Amino acid sequence: MDFGSKLQALNASTGYWNLIKPPNPALSGIEQFLYQFGTPIMFIICFLLIYLAIKKQYEPLLLLPIGFGGFLANIPVINMAEGNGFLHQIYNFGIESGLFPLFIFMGVGALTDFGPLIANPKMALLGGAAQFGIFGALLGALVLGEYCGFGFGLKEAASIGIIGGADGPTSIFVTTKLAPDLLGAIAVAAYSYMALVPIIQPPIMKLLTSEEERKIKMTQLKPVSKTTKILFPIVVLGLCALFLPDATPLMGALCFGNLAKESGVVDRISKTMQNEFMNIVTILLGLAVGSKLSADKFLTVQTLGILLLGLIAFSIATASGVLFAKLMNLLSKKKINPLIGAAGVSAVPMAARVVNKVGLESDSQNFLLMHAMGPNVSGVIGSAVAAGILIALCR
């Protein structure tokens, strides 16, 4: 037995030996650098996501499994995110099939109280206004694809645009149908901006409102009957089925979860969707998304464009909600606090909590949380409707 050759083969199978790739004669410049050092760079990015989850507590339920999944996906030699690797198996089962986003929407429905929206229906307009970010980013992606060589077509632009809704499951649902190759970058962008809601939104909200506007107090919401809450998801799903069937998978899952909660007769099912089921799916979803953070898929010029457009989309969505609330004040005698327009993005309930926090900074007695939940939950419906429209247009 040639002990030396065996020892060399063992050494060549180690992670440290394969951490940095040898130069590729066909590449040069930044492409050569990313090819050689892409894996160490991705380790740093994944550790950053884990740091933000643990130290800063930015959406830890998602960033922690996404970051750790990305770390596993980049470990050399073993290829856990390809072939028969367990991350790839999870991805095929839940992401490629489109099941995980629907499962998440069931849990969101079971956790959501549509009472504030039903009590003040005009708040739905703010949830709709926040969707301007989606279509603004879509147009931006088309411009980059047409004039800057990013290679974004209509399907890719639609998938990027949905980031503006600040809705991770919807972003994944649309991307898996229209542009699966971009899933890693889009999912990370969507969930990162969801996690950074407390950082991104307040400066925009303060820039677009005066101190007096932020102090506006809103009247107490009227109570909503149990019958109305039960009928609401049924009516919403019926309207969606009639006018936008492409959105019914997401809306159906959302409405089923909410009906289970509001009916009061299946508490075991409702509590399971809110807790154990939601937690299991969140773990698997995060790992599956992280599996797409391999260096060869993530470290591209396209990814930088997606991250930039996602930030622009989310900023436009926030600004659109606030500005539309100010417009509503010009046309209505009963004033609303324009801060709640920022909750029109569907990051539930983070956006509503941020609105409440910014409102309390101007007036320690001005509690806006329940008022902000109206546009917040309407934003969930709005992003699902936008997703249906984009899928129908790009099919």
C-alpha positions in Angstrom: 0.0 0.0 0.0 1.3 3.4 -1.0 0.8 5.2 2.4 2.0 8.5 1.0 -0.6 8.6 -1.8 -3.4 7.6 0.7 -2.3 10.4 3.0 -2.5 12.9 0.0 -5.9 11.6 -0.9 -7.1 12.0 2.7 -5.7 15.5 2.8 -7.4 16.4 -0.5 -10.8 15.3 1.0 -10.6 17.8 3.9 -12.5 21.0 4.1 -9.5 23.3 4.6 -7.9 21.9 1.4 -11.0 22.7 -0.6 -11.9 25.9 1.1 -10.1 28.1 -1.5 -10.2 26.9 -5.1 -7.3 27.0 -7.5 -7.3 29.7 -10.2 -9.5 29.2 -13.2 -7.7 30.3 -16.4 -11.0 31.2 -18.0 -11.7 33.9 -15.4 -10.2 37.2 -14.5 -10.6 40.2 -12.2 -13.5 40.1 -9.8 -14.9 36.9 -11.2 -11.6 35.1 -10.5 -11.6 36.5 -7.0 -15.1 35.3 -6.3 -14.5 31.9 -7.8 -11.4 31.3 -5.6 -12.6 32.9 -2.4 -16.3 32.7 -2.7 -16.7 30.0 0.0 -14.9 32.0 2.8 -16.9 35.1 1.8 -20.2 33.2 2.1 -19.1 31.9 5.5 -18.6 35.5 6.6 -22.1 36.5 5.2 -23.8 33.5 6.9 -22.1 34.3 10.3 -23.3 37.9 9.9 -26.9 36.7 9.5 -26.4 34.5 12.6 -24.9 37.5 14.5 -27.9 39.7 13.5 -30.3 37.0 14.7 -28.6 36.4 18.1 -27.0 39.7 19.0 -29.4 42.2 17.4 -32.5 39.8 17.5 -33.5 40.8 14.0 -36.1 38.2 13.0 -34.1 35.4 14.7 -36.7 32.7 13.9 -35.8 33.2 10.3 -32.3 34.6 10.1 -30.8 32.0 12.4 -31.9 28.9 10.3 -31.2 30.8 7.0 -27.7 31.7 8.2 -26.9 28.2 9.5 -28.4 26.6 6.4 -26.1 28.8 4.3 -23.1 27.7 6.4 -24.0 24.1 5.8 -24.5 24.6 2.1 -21.0 26.1 1.7 -19.1 23.3 3.5 -16.8 21.9 0.9 -16.8 18.3 -0.4 -20.0 17.1 1.2 -22.5 19.0 -1.0 -25.4 19.0 1.4 -27.4 21.4 -0.8 -27.1 19.3 -4.0 -28.1 15.8 -5.1 -29.1 13.6 -2.2 -27.9 16.1 0.4 -30.5 16.6 3.2 -30.8 20.4 2.5 -31.6 19.7 -1.1 -34.2 17.1 -0.1 -35.9 19.7 2.2 -35.8 22.3 -0.6 -37.4 19.9 -3.1 -40.1 19.0 -0.7 -41.1 22.4 0.6 -39.8 25.1 -1.7 -39.8 23.7 -5.2 -43.2 22.3 -4.6 -44.4 25.6 -3.1 -45.7 24.0 0.1 -43.8 25.9 2.7 -45.1 29.4 1.8 -48.6 28.0 1.9 -48.0 26.4 5.3 -46.6 29.7 6.6 -49.7 31.5 5.4 -51.9 29.0 7.3 -50.0 29.8 10.5 -50.1 33.6 9.8 -53.9 33.3 9.3 -54.3 31.5 12.6 -52.3 34.2 14.3 -54.0 37.2 12.7 -56.9 39.2 14.0 -58.7 40.9 11.2 -60.8 42.8 13.7 -59.0 46.2 13.3 -59.4 46.0 9.5 -63.1 45.1 9.7 -63.7 47.9 12.2 -62.1 50.5 10.0 -62.3 49.1 6.4 -60.7 52.2 4.8 -57.4 51.0 6.3 -57.4 48.5 3.4 -56.5 51.4 1.2 -53.2 51.9 3.1 -52.4 48.2 2.6 -53.0 48.7 -1.1 -51.0 51.8 -1.3 -47.9 50.1 0.2 -47.9 47.7 -2.8 -46.6 50.5 -5.0 -43.2 49.4 -3.9 -43.7 46.1 -5.6 -44.4 47.6 -9.0 -41.8 50.3 -8.6 -39.1 47.7 -8.1 -40.5 45.7 -11.0 -39.9 48.6 -13.3 -36.5 49.2 -11.9 -35.5 45.6 -12.5 -36.7 45.8 -16.1 -34.6 48.9 -16.6 -31.5 47.2 -15.2 -32.2 44.2 -17.4 -32.7 46.3 -20.5 -29.9 48.9 -20.2 -27.4 47.6 -17.6 -26.9 44.0 -18.7 -28.3 42.4 -15.6 -30.3 39.9 -17.6 -33.6 40.5 -15.8 -36.7 39.7 -17.9 -40.3 40.2 -16.9 -40.4 37.0 -14.7 -37.2 37.9 -12.9 -38.4 41.5 -12.4 -41.7 40.4 -11.0 -40.0 38.1 -8.5 -37.7 40.9 -7.4 -40.5 43.4 -7.2 -42.5 41.3 -4.7 -39.7 42.0 -2.1 -41.4 45.4 -1.7 -44.3 43.7 0.1 -41.9 42.7 2.9 -43.5 39.3 2.8 -41.0 36.4 2.8 -43.4 33.5 2.0 -45.0 35.4 -0.9 -41.6 36.3 -2.3 -40.6 32.6 -2.2 -44.0 31.5 -3.7 -43.7 33.9 -6.6 -40.0 33.3 -7.2 -40.3 29.5 -7.3 -42.9 29.8 -10.0 -41.2 32.5 -12.1 -37.5 32.7 -11.4 -36.2 29.8 -9.2 -32.6 30.6 -10.0 -32.9 33.8 -8.1 -34.5 32.3 -5.0 -31.5 32.6 -2.7 -30.9 36.3 -3.3 -34.6 37.2 -3.2 -35.4 35.2 -0.1 -32.4 36.6 1.8 -33.3 40.1 0.7 -37.0 39.7 1.6 -36.3 38.3 5.1 -33.4 40.7 5.7 -35.5 43.7 5.0 -38.3 42.2 7.1 -35.8 41.9 10.0 -34.6 45.4 9.4 -38.0 47.0 9.6 -37.1 48.8 12.9 -34.1 50.4 11.2 -35.3 51.2 7.7 -38.8 52.5 8.4 -38.5 55.1 11.2 -36.3 57.6 9.2 -38.7 57.5 6.3 -41.7 57.9 8.5 -40.2 60.9 10.3 -39.0 62.5 7.1 -42.5 62.5 5.6 -44.5 63.6 8.6 -44.4 66.6 10.9 -44.4 66.4 14.7 -48.0 67.5 14.8 -49.1 64.7 12.4 -47.3 62.1 14.5 -49.2 63.3 17.6 -52.7 62.8 15.9 -54.8 60.6 18.2 -57.3 58.2 16.6 -60.7 57.2 18.0 -61.1 53.9 19.6 -62.1 51.1 17.3 -65.6 49.7 17.4 -66.0 46.1 18.5 -66.5 43.5 15.8 -68.9 40.5 16.2 -67.7 36.9 16.1 -70.1 36.3 13.2 -68.5 39.0 11.2 -65.0 37.7 11.9 -66.1 34.2 10.8 -67.6 35.5 7.6 -64.7 37.7 6.7 -62.2 35.0 5.5 -65.0 33.2 3.6 -66.0 36.4 1.8 -62.4 37.4 1.0 -61.6 34.0 -0.4 -64.8 34.0 -2.5 -63.9 37.3 -4.0 -60.4 36.2 -4.7 -61.6 33.0 -6.4 -64.0 35.1 -8.6 -61.5 37.8 -9.7 -58.0 36.5 -9.2 -57.7 32.7 -9.1 -53.9 32.8 -9.2 -53.8 34.3 -5.7 -56.1 31.7 -4.2 -53.4 29.3 -3.0 -52.0 31.9 -0.7 -55.3 33.4 0.2 -56.9 30.0 0.7 -54.2 29.0 3.2 -54.4 32.4 5.0 -58.2 32.2 5.2 -58.3 28.6 6.3 -55.9 29.4 9.2 -58.0 32.5 10.2 -61.3 30.6 10.0 -59.9 27.9 12.2 -59.0 30.6 14.8 -62.2 32.6 14.6 -64.6 29.7 14.5 -63.7 28.7 18.1 -64.6 25.0 17.5 -61.2 23.7 16.5 -58.9 25.2 19.1 -56.5 22.2 18.9 -56.0 22.8 15.1 -55.8 26.5 15.5 -53.2 26.4 18.3 -51.2 23.7 16.4 -51.0 26.0 13.4 -50.0 28.9 15.5 -47.3 27.0 17.4 -45.9 23.6 16.6 -46.8 23.5 12.9 -45.6 27.1 12.4 -42.3 26.4 14.2 -41.5 23.3 12.3 -42.2 24.9 8.9 -40.1 27.9 9.9 -37.2 25.7 10.7 -37.4 23.8 7.5 -38.1 26.9 5.4 -35.1 28.7 6.8 -32.7 25.8 6.2 -34.1 25.4 2.7 -33.6 29.0 1.8 -30.1 28.9 3.3 -29.3 26.0 1.0 -29.4 28.5 -1.9 -26.7 30.6 -0.4 -23.9 28.7 -2.0 -21.1 31.0 -3.3 -21.6 30.1 -7.0 -25.3 31.1 -6.8 -25.2 34.0 -4.5 -22.0 36.0 -5.2 -23.0 37.5 -8.5 -23.7 40.9 -9.9 -27.4 40.0 -10.1 -27.5 39.5 -6.4 -26.2 43.0 -5.7 -28.9 44.4 -8.1 -31.5 42.4 -6.3 -30.4 43.6 -2.8 -30.4 47.2 -4.0 -33.8 46.9 -5.8 -35.3 45.2 -2.7 -34.2 48.1 -0.5 -35.7 50.6 -2.9 -38.9 48.6 -3.2 -39.3 48.4 0.6 -38.6 52.1 1.0 -41.1 53.0 -1.7 -43.7 50.8 0.0 -43.2 52.6 3.3 -43.3 56.0 1.8 -46.3 55.2 -0.3 -48.3 54.1 2.7 -47.4 57.3 4.7 -48.1 59.6 1.8 -51.4 58.0 1.0 -52.5 58.4 4.6 -51.7 62.1 4.4 -53.8 62.3 1.2 -56.7 60.6 3.0 -56.5 63.2 5.7 -57.0 65.9 3.0 -60.2 64.2 1.9 -61.6 63.2 5.2 -62.9 65.0 8.3 -61.9 62.3 10.7 -58.1 62.5 10.8 -55.8 59.4 10.9 -52.2 59.4 12.1 -50.2 59.1 8.8 -47.6 56.9 10.6 -50.0 54.0 10.4 -49.6 54.0 6.6 -46.1 52.6 7.0 -47.7 49.5 8.5 -49.2 48.8 5.0 -46.3 46.5 4.3 -47.1 43.0 5.2 -44.4 42.5 7.8 -46.8 41.3 10.5 -46.7 42.5 13.3 -43.2 44.1 13.2 -44.3 47.1 11.1 -47.3 47.8 13.4 -45.0 47.7 16.4 -42.6 50.1 14.7 -45.5 52.5 14.0 -46.5 52.3 17.7 -43.0 53.0 18.9 -42.5 56.0 16.6 -45.9 57.4 17.7 -45.0 57.0 21.4 -41.8 58.9 20.8 -43.8 62.0 19.9 -46.6 61.4 22.5 -46.1 58.9 25.3 -49.9 58.5 25.5 -50.6 57.9 21.8 -51.0 54.2 21.4 -51.3 53.3 17.7 -50.7 49.5 17.7 -54.3 48.4 17.2 -54.9 51.1 14.6 -51.7 50.1 12.7 -52.8 46.4 12.7 -55.6 47.3 10.2 -53.3 48.4 7.3 -50.8 45.7 8.5 -53.1 42.8 7.9 -54.5 44.4 4.8 -50.9 44.5 3.5 -50.8 40.7 3.9 -53.9 40.4 1.7 -52.5 43.1 -0.7 -49.2 41.3 -1.2 -51.0 38.0 -1.9 -53.2 39.8 -4.5 -50.1 41.4 -6.1 -48.5 38.0 -6.3 -51.5 36.6 -8.1 -51.5 39.5 -10.5 -47.8 39.1 -11.3 -48.1 35.3 -11.8 -51.1 35.8 -14.1 -49.2 38.5 -16.1 -46.0 36.4 -16.4 -47.5 33.0 -17.0 
